[in-house]
Each structure stands twice: as C-alpha cells, then as structure tokens.
Amino acid sequence: MLTKKLTQLEMWEKLNKLSIKAKNKGEIPVSAIVLNDQKEIIAQAFNKNDRTNKVSDHAEIIALNKAGRKLKTWKLIDCTLLVTLEPCVMCFGAILNSRVKNVYFMLKTDKGISSLNLFNELKTKTHLKNFSAVNNLQTAISKKIIKDFFNDLRKGK
Ligand SMILES: [Zn+2]
C-alpha cells in the first residue's frame, strides 16, 4: 500500500511513466492502475503481451489480476481502474467480470470496436457505474507517447 495518496493528476502522470517503461521494453505503451475504495493504488501494470506472447497480457487484465491477488478476491467491488487508452473488447469483458465500479481512460480508441459504445448499451445491466474518457494535462502526453511509439515502429526503429 502507498502511504502517500496521489492526486488524480499525479496518478495519470504515473500512468504515463508506466507507459514509457512499456515503450522502452518494446511493448505498446498502455498502462493501468487499480485503486481501492480509499483511492489507494493496489495494483499497476503495463502491456507485456509482446514479451510473454500471451494474448491476455494487456495492462488492464494484468492490473485486475494483481488487485485480485492483493484483495484475495476477484470481485473488485468499489474499485476503480485507470487506464491510458480505451480498453479493448477483451479487457472490457474482464472489467465487467471483475465488478469494478469505475473505469476512466485518457484516450479514446479509433480502431476496432469501441468499448465505450458497448458500455452505453450495457450500463444498466452491469456493476460498472462509470466508464468514461477524462481529459487532463496528462492526456496530450499520453497521446504523444502512443503516437511516437507507432511512428518509430513504422520507421523500423
Ligand atoms: Zn485490452
């Protein structure tokens, strides 16, 4: 457990730092943090499926699993998930199963199926109360980290 509580903005900053860590390891720079009902960080993770070759090793699922181990339950009731990028459909399924209460992300995806649209269709039937994009001082930084990653990839760096 952390002794010092981070502000919302500090948490997003921490996520961007985690994303840079992922990028430096050659992973798609996406990261996630799970907060308990006291708003303390209980788990953090970044994508690592390119290293592990496991399809489910997205930041969100790794963080949810870590939080479950810490709380000794997979039912993460009253927990909040912060993630840099709008979760994919696989992660959205795990999010629904985990019963977290809130999910916030900085960047909306422009690829594939939008989990935000799925949430809007399903919201009355789930434990998930909030699923939305936030825009803060770290959002532009997050966008740049991902953009640079894919630019470098195209250039073959
Ligand atoms: Zn995912």
Residues whose N, C-alpha, C, O or C-beta is under 5 A from the ligand:
A	BS01	ZN	H58 P87 C88 C91
